[in-house]
Every structure is written in structure tokens, then in C-alpha cells.
């Protein structure tokens, strides 16, 4: 092989090596470009997910703020309701008996007139009649306000409703356990016992 051919061959090999290196560089560049595109797409996806998460966080914050404000408003309304209820209850306790007291004043007027009549009148029957009228008026007033006298005559003794102050032998078997006398009347207010009758029970 001549010297010229050797040089040509060497040059050809060098050219092939350079060309291969250029091809490799192009391939590497293309690969790098593809990887860059993939990285860019991944970055866009991350940014998109971040934006979605940020939007969800803002939405949740808005919901929490709304619920917090609603809670504060509800607490304020409840506190106002509680204060108003306590005030109304206090007013009721303070002034609730006013109507009862006003309704009983005419009975007191009648009693005072009866006392004046006792001083000057000698008609016992008229005084008795006046006293009975006052008593009837007072009983009507009590009934209108829910106060009722408890029935005790020949009623079975009930320790939940009656107060036994004495026991005596029963005159007959059918009277056993029944009330035969009442020494002090009992009363109910709207069906609740406010004073227990004091009774004598047959045993």
C-alpha cells in the first residue's frame, strides 16, 4: 500500500469517526431535547396540580371562614335569647302575682264592709248572709285560679295525697282504710297538691 493510500485511508477513518461523533452528538441532543420536553411537561403537570390544590385550599378556607362566622352569629343569637329569657322569667316572678292580687282586692273590700256592718248591725241573719256571700265569692276566685278543694269524705286513704293524723277502729269492714273525718282541708293548684288534708283514717 502506498503512502498516499495510507493517508487517504487514515483520513477516511478520521472522517468516519468525526461523522459518527457528530451523529452521536445529534442523537444525544435529540435525547436531551426529548428529556427536556418530558421535564417541561412534568413541570407543567406539577404546576397545574399546585394550582388545583391552591384553589381547593382557598375554597376550604372560605368555607371555614363562613362556618366560623355562622357559628359566631349563632352564639350571639343564643346569648341574646338566653338573656331575654332570663329577663322575662325575672319579670314574671316579680309581677306574675299582680293579677292574682288585683282579683282578690274586691274580696278584701267585702270583708271590710262586713266588719263595719258587724259594728252597727244587730241583724244576725243579714250578717250571716253577707259572710256566706263573701265566702262564696272567695271560693269562686280560688276556683278561677285553679285552686280546688280535695274531696276526702269516705275516700280511700292515699299517703301520696293525704296526711293521717289519727287512726280509729272501723265501724264496719267496708270502711276499713277509708277517711272518716278531715280536720283540715287540702287543696290542689292545677291538680298539684299545695296543701295536704289532715285526716282521720279507719282501721
C-alpha positions, 0 to 999 in steps of 0.5 A: 500500500502506498503512502498516499493510500495510507493517508487517504485511508487514515483520513477516511477513518478520521472522517468516519469517526468525526461523522459518527461523533457528530451523529452521536452528538445529534442523537444525544441532543435529540435525547436531551431535547426529548428529556427536556420536553418530558421535564417541561411537561412534568413541570407543567403537570406539577404546576397545574396540580399546585394550582388545583390544590391552591384553589381547593385550599382557598375554597376550604378556607372560605368555607371555614371562614363562613362556618366560623362566622355562622357559628359566631352569629349563632352564639350571639343569637343564643346569648341574646335569647338566653338573656331575654329569657332570663329577663322575662322569667325575672319579670314574671316572678316579680309581677306574675302575682299582680293579677292574682292580687288585683282579683282578690282586692274586691274580696278584701273590700267585702270583708271590710264592709262586713266588719263595719256592718258587724259594728252597727248591725244587730241583724244576725241573719243579714250578717250571716248572709253577707259572710256566706256571700263573701265566702262564696265569692272567695271560693269562686276566685280560688276556683278561677285560679285553679285552686280546688278543694280535695274531696276526702269524705269516705275516700280511700286513704292515699299517703301520696295525697293525704296526711293521717293524723289519727287512726280509729277502729272501723265501724264496719269492714267496708270502711276499713282504710277509708277517711272518716273525718278531715280536720283540715282541708287540702287543696290542689293548684292545677291538680298539684297538691299545695296543701295536704288534708289532715285526716282521720283514717279507719282501721 
